[in-house]
């Protein structure tokens, strides 16, 4: 099988290209050669947290790997046998890290859907709520429900929260193999709003901080014109060896769920954490698009794999999504159509290939 060659400096040139390339290689069985990994960064090449994704992807497809070391700017990854089963993936295997466990999960999830048996995955000593990656709540409340409607069945459970910079979190996942091609998706209308769910969660801090976050979020939402009856609030204290807070907002519509979050940090007032999450939701709300910008990025691969044409409208076309589409078209015989400019509402469509291993 011919190798797929990927320039890791394309687009924003970050870890996304590496993880998405690994996911596609493990899924399709096509060997991957990626170069210029994170070129132009202050510390170019693979960092310890990226090696976790390399090892995770290799473990589910028994890949032969060359170049998997810190600072390497080139990697060869050759899958040999996609398999399900039980896996333990340690994000801190090389050094203590709050590297994202949710990104590790998303690296292996697509391939494990097409394995021959059910898979159980433990991701340990990881970050579950860290900057520049989807928090656990987004994967569980937004991403997995969306792909479940397409026939992709997976569950993700939070055992311990891992906050930046200490980490120490733990996730457990179950992935059921698909028996037939995924169903296409058509998400061009939101449908009626069912509720807005506000989660204010923390670990190893005063409960009053979570209450302040929740109160600020609710007051902002009421100020936007939402009724109290439309808002549901949950305060949660999460077990964790580290310290942190999150505000997560899930807007649940008839056809889709959209998610928005913000993390606390030393010196940031609780009210500001809430404001950041509400500001993201407000930006989405001003459009009429059903799919938030992060879900669009995460759905395009499943659209390409589905059996038939999928169409989504997203509130904002991001460079992440454009890069993901570019990668998918390298591995799969599909061509996406994108109507809309970066930073604006866009419609994304593709004729899926009905993929099965």
Beta strands, then each sheet from edge to edge (+ up, - down):
strand 1: 4-7
strand 2: 32-35
strand 3: 64-66
strand 4: 74-78
strand 5: 85-90
strand 6: 119-126
strand 7: 154-160
strand 8: 169-175
strand 9: 186-187
strand 10: 193-203
strand 11: 231-237
strand 12: 244-253
strand 13: 257-263
strand 14: 309-314
strand 15: 337-339
strand 16: 346-351
sheet 1: 1+ 2+ 4- 3+
sheet 2: 5+ 6+ 8- 7+
sheet 3: 9+ 14+ 16- 15+
sheet 4: 11+ 10+ 12- 13+
end
